[in-house]
Amino acid sequence: MESAGTTPHVGVTAPDLVEVVQAPGPFATVYLTTEAEIDNAAQRNERRWRQVRDGLATEGAPESLLDRIDELVPEAHRQGQGLAVVANQSGVLHVEHHPEVLTRDVGLWSALPSLVPLLEWRQSSPPHVAVLADRTGADIIGFRRELPDLYREAGMSDRDEVQKVQAGGWSQRRYQERAENTWEQNTEAAAAEITKLVERIGARLVVVAGDTRALTMLRESLPREVLDRLVEVDGGRSADGSDDEFVAGVTRAVATAVASDTVAVIEKFREELGQGDRAGDGPARTIEALRQGQVEVLLVNDDLEPDRTAWFGEGPTMIGLSADEVRGLGAESVQEARLHDVVVRAALGTSAGIRVVPHGGGPTDGIGAILRWA
């Protein structure tokens, strides 16, 4: 049956993690706080890691594997407030840094990597563009996860050229028109740069601040697809502008957009479920849909508890709630792992999006799906 309705484009896709989950296990998965704004950060990183390391060793992680993670820890605070590492006996498979301090440190030794917290990091940091504008132009920065920021400057740097000159008599109108024309040129240049950057990084939102008149003109020059992503906050472009205020505004705007996206995908899930249409609720129905490559967006909560498990075989769609179920799909080697890790592996292997959702108000038992077709 054909797909019906529109699903919000908020599922995290992570093609770079497909090879990670398809590598042979077992895996060490580490989430470690690496605070930068403290004294002796490197030593504190190592103390935190020592506790996690001891737990992994107790669970059976080999010393040779843990030694490789040792090398990543001391200077990790220079790249972010949180460190994620996935490794198996062949070496470190994935390293990622997060700008926020973690709520807890985690070390897991298991048949599959536990990627839900990492996916939640990614959905909390969507690509976005920040803009400080005045009548001379704009400072434009594109933020991308795990990639360098992109900086652009549009318009004129000499502010004297765009002031409304208070010349008397016949010349005043001439100077005023010249200033207005220059403002328009600067605004058009800024709008063009913003639009190109939005397209390049796939920005979820554009956060703007600055001169009121400049922002009005900017709105008039931007295409509809950019205007739909525009959020205005406080801040200024001058040398003594409110940088902290602007940064705080951008942070709030991004967090609001992320929360809005999560609400939208849950509402869509409930709508489809209520219609008996494109939704799968609970582990059994979701696993069935994953086996058929039917899942468009997998919904999971951040459950890392080991008591809920599922089984998996060689291929990404060889999954089930029992070993016999997976053997019935033709799997030769069947392993048990955390339920969430099994469904995430299947979603990644079938190019489904993934959205981490709150424990309350979402799918039954923290697992559900919006389907590609009914």
Secondary structure as a PSIPRED ss2 file (coil, helix, strand):
# PSIPRED VFORMAT (PSIPRED V4.0)

   1 M C   1.000  0.000  0.000
   2 E C   1.000  0.000  0.000
   3 S C   1.000  0.000  0.000
   4 A C   1.000  0.000  0.000
   5 G C   1.000  0.000  0.000
   6 T C   1.000  0.000  0.000
   7 T C   1.000  0.000  0.000
   8 P C   1.000  0.000  0.000
   9 H C   1.000  0.000  0.000
  10 V C   1.000  0.000  0.000
  11 G C   1.000  0.000  0.000
  12 V E   0.000  0.000  1.000
  13 T C   1.000  0.000  0.000
  14 A C   1.000  0.000  0.000
  15 P H   0.000  1.000  0.000
  16 D H   0.000  1.000  0.000
  17 L H   0.000  1.000  0.000
  18 V H   0.000  1.000  0.000
  19 E H   0.000  1.000  0.000
  20 V H   0.000  1.000  0.000
  21 V H   0.000  1.000  0.000
  22 Q H   0.000  1.000  0.000
  23 A C   1.000  0.000  0.000
  24 P C   1.000  0.000  0.000
  25 G C   1.000  0.000  0.000
  26 P C   1.000  0.000  0.000
  27 F E   0.000  0.000  1.000
  28 A E   0.000  0.000  1.000
  29 T E   0.000  0.000  1.000
  30 V E   0.000  0.000  1.000
  31 Y E   0.000  0.000  1.000
  32 L E   0.000  0.000  1.000
  33 T E   0.000  0.000  1.000
  34 T C   1.000  0.000  0.000
  35 E C   1.000  0.000  0.000
  36 A C   1.000  0.000  0.000
  37 E C   1.000  0.000  0.000
  38 I C   1.000  0.000  0.000
  39 D C   1.000  0.000  0.000
  40 N C   1.000  0.000  0.000
  41 A H   0.000  1.000  0.000
  42 A H   0.000  1.000  0.000
  43 Q H   0.000  1.000  0.000
  44 R H   0.000  1.000  0.000
  45 N H   0.000  1.000  0.000
  46 E H   0.000  1.000  0.000
  47 R H   0.000  1.000  0.000
  48 R H   0.000  1.000  0.000
  49 W H   0.000  1.000  0.000
  50 R H   0.000  1.000  0.000
  51 Q H   0.000  1.000  0.000
  52 V H   0.000  1.000  0.000
  53 R H   0.000  1.000  0.000
  54 D H   0.000  1.000  0.000
  55 G H   0.000  1.000  0.000
  56 L H   0.000  1.000  0.000
  57 A H   0.000  1.000  0.000
  58 T H   0.000  1.000  0.000
  59 E H   0.000  1.000  0.000
  60 G C   1.000  0.000  0.000
  61 A C   1.000  0.000  0.000
  62 P C   1.000  0.000  0.000
  63 E H   0.000  1.000  0.000
  64 S H   0.000  1.000  0.000
  65 L H   0.000  1.000  0.000
  66 L H   0.000  1.000  0.000
  67 D H   0.000  1.000  0.000
  68 R H   0.000  1.000  0.000
  69 I H   0.000  1.000  0.000
  70 D H   0.000  1.000  0.000
  71 E C   1.000  0.000  0.000
  72 L C   1.000  0.000  0.000
  73 V C   1.000  0.000  0.000
  74 P C   1.000  0.000  0.000
  75 E C   1.000  0.000  0.000
  76 A H   0.000  1.000  0.000
  77 H H   0.000  1.000  0.000
  78 R H   0.000  1.000  0.000
  79 Q C   1.000  0.000  0.000
  80 G C   1.000  0.000  0.000
  81 Q C   1.000  0.000  0.000
  82 G E   0.000  0.000  1.000
  83 L E   0.000  0.000  1.000
  84 A E   0.000  0.000  1.000
  85 V E   0.000  0.000  1.000
  86 V E   0.000  0.000  1.000
  87 A E   0.000  0.000  1.000
  88 N E   0.000  0.000  1.000
  89 Q C   1.000  0.000  0.000
  90 S C   1.000  0.000  0.000
  91 G E   0.000  0.000  1.000
  92 V E   0.000  0.000  1.000
  93 L E   0.000  0.000  1.000
  94 H E   0.000  0.000  1.000
  95 V E   0.000  0.000  1.000
  96 E E   0.000  0.000  1.000
  97 H E   0.000  0.000  1.000
  98 H E   0.000  0.000  1.000
  99 P C   1.000  0.000  0.000
 100 E C   1.000  0.000  0.000
 101 V C   1.000  0.000  0.000
 102 L C   1.000  0.000  0.000
 103 T C   1.000  0.000  0.000
 104 R C   1.000  0.000  0.000
 105 D C   1.000  0.000  0.000
 106 V E   0.000  0.000  1.000
 107 G E   0.000  0.000  1.000
 108 L E   0.000  0.000  1.000
 109 W E   0.000  0.000  1.000
 110 S E   0.000  0.000  1.000
 111 A C   1.000  0.000  0.000
 112 L C   1.000  0.000  0.000
 113 P C   1.000  0.000  0.000
 114 S C   1.000  0.000  0.000
 115 L C   1.000  0.000  0.000
 116 V H   0.000  1.000  0.000
 117 P H   0.000  1.000  0.000
 118 L H   0.000  1.000  0.000
 119 L H   0.000  1.000  0.000
 120 E H   0.000  1.000  0.000
 121 W H   0.000  1.000  0.000
 122 R H   0.000  1.000  0.000
 123 Q H   0.000  1.000  0.000
 124 S H   0.000  1.000  0.000
 125 S C   1.000  0.000  0.000
 126 P C   1.000  0.000  0.000
 127 P C   1.000  0.000  0.000
 128 H E   0.000  0.000  1.000
 129 V E   0.000  0.000  1.000
 130 A E   0.000  0.000  1.000
 131 V E   0.000  0.000  1.000
 132 L E   0.000  0.000  1.000
 133 A E   0.000  0.000  1.000
 134 D E   0.000  0.000  1.000
 135 R C   1.000  0.000  0.000
 136 T C   1.000  0.000  0.000
 137 G E   0.000  0.000  1.000
 138 A E   0.000  0.000  1.000
 139 D E   0.000  0.000  1.000
 140 I E   0.000  0.000  1.000
 141 I E   0.000  0.000  1.000
 142 G E   0.000  0.000  1.000
 143 F E   0.000  0.000  1.000
 144 R C   1.000  0.000  0.000
 145 R C   1.000  0.000  0.000
 146 E C   1.000  0.000  0.000
 147 L C   1.000  0.000  0.000
 148 P C   1.000  0.000  0.000
 149 D C   1.000  0.000  0.000
 150 L E   0.000  0.000  1.000
 151 Y E   0.000  0.000  1.000
 152 R E   0.000  0.000  1.000
 153 E E   0.000  0.000  1.000
 154 A E   0.000  0.000  1.000
 155 G E   0.000  0.000  1.000
 156 M C   1.000  0.000  0.000
 157 S C   1.000  0.000  0.000
 158 D C   1.000  0.000  0.000
 159 R H   0.000  1.000  0.000
 160 D H   0.000  1.000  0.000
 161 E H   0.000  1.000  0.000
 162 V H   0.000  1.000  0.000
 163 Q C   1.000  0.000  0.000
 164 K C   1.000  0.000  0.000
 165 V C   1.000  0.000  0.000
 166 Q C   1.000  0.000  0.000
 167 A C   1.000  0.000  0.000
 168 G C   1.000  0.000  0.000
 169 G C   1.000  0.000  0.000
 170 W C   1.000  0.000  0.000
 171 S H   0.000  1.000  0.000
 172 Q H   0.000  1.000  0.000
 173 R H   0.000  1.000  0.000
 174 R H   0.000  1.000  0.000
 175 Y H   0.000  1.000  0.000
 176 Q H   0.000  1.000  0.000
 177 E H   0.000  1.000  0.000
 178 R H   0.000  1.000  0.000
 179 A H   0.000  1.000  0.000
 180 E H   0.000  1.000  0.000
 181 N H   0.000  1.000  0.000
 182 T H   0.000  1.000  0.000
 183 W H   0.000  1.000  0.000
 184 E H   0.000  1.000  0.000
 185 Q H   0.000  1.000  0.000
 186 N H   0.000  1.000  0.000
 187 T H   0.000  1.000  0.000
 188 E H   0.000  1.000  0.000
 189 A H   0.000  1.000  0.000
 190 A H   0.000  1.000  0.000
 191 A H   0.000  1.000  0.000
 192 A H   0.000  1.000  0.000
 193 E H   0.000  1.000  0.000
 194 I H   0.000  1.000  0.000
 195 T H   0.000  1.000  0.000
 196 K H   0.000  1.000  0.000
 197 L H   0.000  1.000  0.000
 198 V H   0.000  1.000  0.000
 199 E H   0.000  1.000  0.000
 200 R H   0.000  1.000  0.000
 201 I H   0.000  1.000  0.000
 202 G C   1.000  0.000  0.000
 203 A C   1.000  0.000  0.000
 204 R C   1.000  0.000  0.000
 205 L E   0.000  0.000  1.000
 206 V E   0.000  0.000  1.000
 207 V E   0.000  0.000  1.000
 208 V E   0.000  0.000  1.000
 209 A E   0.000  0.000  1.000
 210 G E   0.000  0.000  1.000
 211 D C   1.000  0.000  0.000
 212 T H   0.000  1.000  0.000
 213 R H   0.000  1.000  0.000
 214 A H   0.000  1.000  0.000
 215 L H   0.000  1.000  0.000
 216 T H   0.000  1.000  0.000
 217 M H   0.000  1.000  0.000
 218 L H   0.000  1.000  0.000
 219 R H   0.000  1.000  0.000
 220 E H   0.000  1.000  0.000
 221 S H   0.000  1.000  0.000
 222 L C   1.000  0.000  0.000
 223 P C   1.000  0.000  0.000
 224 R H   0.000  1.000  0.000
 225 E H   0.000  1.000  0.000
 226 V H   0.000  1.000  0.000
 227 L H   0.000  1.000  0.000
 228 D C   1.000  0.000  0.000
 229 R C   1.000  0.000  0.000
 230 L E   0.000  0.000  1.000
 231 V E   0.000  0.000  1.000
 232 E E   0.000  0.000  1.000
 233 V C   1.000  0.000  0.000
 234 D C   1.000  0.000  0.000
 235 G C   1.000  0.000  0.000
 236 G C   1.000  0.000  0.000
 237 R C   1.000  0.000  0.000
 238 S C   1.000  0.000  0.000
 239 A C   1.000  0.000  0.000
 240 D C   1.000  0.000  0.000
 241 G C   1.000  0.000  0.000
 242 S C   1.000  0.000  0.000
 243 D H   0.000  1.000  0.000
 244 D H   0.000  1.000  0.000
 245 E H   0.000  1.000  0.000
 246 F H   0.000  1.000  0.000
 247 V H   0.000  1.000  0.000
 248 A H   0.000  1.000  0.000
 249 G H   0.000  1.000  0.000
 250 V H   0.000  1.000  0.000
 251 T H   0.000  1.000  0.000
 252 R H   0.000  1.000  0.000
 253 A H   0.000  1.000  0.000
 254 V H   0.000  1.000  0.000
 255 A H   0.000  1.000  0.000
 256 T H   0.000  1.000  0.000
 257 A H   0.000  1.000  0.000
 258 V H   0.000  1.000  0.000
 259 A H   0.000  1.000  0.000
 260 S H   0.000  1.000  0.000
 261 D H   0.000  1.000  0.000
 262 T H   0.000  1.000  0.000
 263 V H   0.000  1.000  0.000
 264 A H   0.000  1.000  0.000
 265 V H   0.000  1.000  0.000
 266 I H   0.000  1.000  0.000
 267 E H   0.000  1.000  0.000
 268 K H   0.000  1.000  0.000
 269 F H   0.000  1.000  0.000
 270 R H   0.000  1.000  0.000
 271 E H   0.000  1.000  0.000
 272 E H   0.000  1.000  0.000
 273 L H   0.000  1.000  0.000
 274 G H   0.000  1.000  0.000
 275 Q C   1.000  0.000  0.000
 276 G C   1.000  0.000  0.000
 277 D C   1.000  0.000  0.000
 278 R C   1.000  0.000  0.000
 279 A E   0.000  0.000  1.000
 280 G E   0.000  0.000  1.000
 281 D E   0.000  0.000  1.000
 282 G H   0.000  1.000  0.000
 283 P H   0.000  1.000  0.000
 284 A H   0.000  1.000  0.000
 285 R H   0.000  1.000  0.000
 286 T H   0.000  1.000  0.000
 287 I H   0.000  1.000  0.000
 288 E H   0.000  1.000  0.000
 289 A H   0.000  1.000  0.000
 290 L H   0.000  1.000  0.000
 291 R H   0.000  1.000  0.000
 292 Q C   1.000  0.000  0.000
 293 G C   1.000  0.000  0.000
 294 Q C   1.000  0.000  0.000
 295 V E   0.000  0.000  1.000
 296 E E   0.000  0.000  1.000
 297 V E   0.000  0.000  1.000
 298 L E   0.000  0.000  1.000
 299 L E   0.000  0.000  1.000
 300 V E   0.000  0.000  1.000
 301 N C   1.000  0.000  0.000
 302 D C   1.000  0.000  0.000
 303 D C   1.000  0.000  0.000
 304 L C   1.000  0.000  0.000
 305 E C   1.000  0.000  0.000
 306 P C   1.000  0.000  0.000
 307 D C   1.000  0.000  0.000
 308 R C   1.000  0.000  0.000
 309 T E   0.000  0.000  1.000
 310 A E   0.000  0.000  1.000
 311 W E   0.000  0.000  1.000
 312 F E   0.000  0.000  1.000
 313 G C   1.000  0.000  0.000
 314 E C   1.000  0.000  0.000
 315 G C   1.000  0.000  0.000
 316 P C   1.000  0.000  0.000
 317 T C   1.000  0.000  0.000
 318 M C   1.000  0.000  0.000
 319 I E   0.000  0.000  1.000
 320 G E   0.000  0.000  1.000
 321 L C   1.000  0.000  0.000
 322 S C   1.000  0.000  0.000
 323 A H   0.000  1.000  0.000
 324 D H   0.000  1.000  0.000
 325 E H   0.000  1.000  0.000
 326 V H   0.000  1.000  0.000
 327 R H   0.000  1.000  0.000
 328 G C   1.000  0.000  0.000
 329 L C   1.000  0.000  0.000
 330 G C   1.000  0.000  0.000
 331 A C   1.000  0.000  0.000
 332 E C   1.000  0.000  0.000
 333 S C   1.000  0.000  0.000
 334 V C   1.000  0.000  0.000
 335 Q E   0.000  0.000  1.000
 336 E E   0.000  0.000  1.000
 337 A E   0.000  0.000  1.000
 338 R E   0.000  0.000  1.000
 339 L H   0.000  1.000  0.000
 340 H H   0.000  1.000  0.000
 341 D H   0.000  1.000  0.000
 342 V H   0.000  1.000  0.000
 343 V H   0.000  1.000  0.000
 344 V H   0.000  1.000  0.000
 345 R H   0.000  1.000  0.000
 346 A H   0.000  1.000  0.000
 347 A H   0.000  1.000  0.000
 348 L H   0.000  1.000  0.000
 349 G H   0.000  1.000  0.000
 350 T C   1.000  0.000  0.000
 351 S C   1.000  0.000  0.000
 352 A C   1.000  0.000  0.000
 353 G E   0.000  0.000  1.000
 354 I E   0.000  0.000  1.000
 355 R E   0.000  0.000  1.000
 356 V E   0.000  0.000  1.000
 357 V C   1.000  0.000  0.000
 358 P C   1.000  0.000  0.000
 359 H C   1.000  0.000  0.000
 360 G C   1.000  0.000  0.000
 361 G C   1.000  0.000  0.000
 362 G C   1.000  0.000  0.000
 363 P C   1.000  0.000  0.000
 364 T H   0.000  1.000  0.000
 365 D H   0.000  1.000  0.000
 366 G H   0.000  1.000  0.000
 367 I E   0.000  0.000  1.000
 368 G E   0.000  0.000  1.000
 369 A E   0.000  0.000  1.000
 370 I E   0.000  0.000  1.000
 371 L E   0.000  0.000  1.000
 372 R C   1.000  0.000  0.000
 373 W C   1.000  0.000  0.000
 374 A C   1.000  0.000  0.000
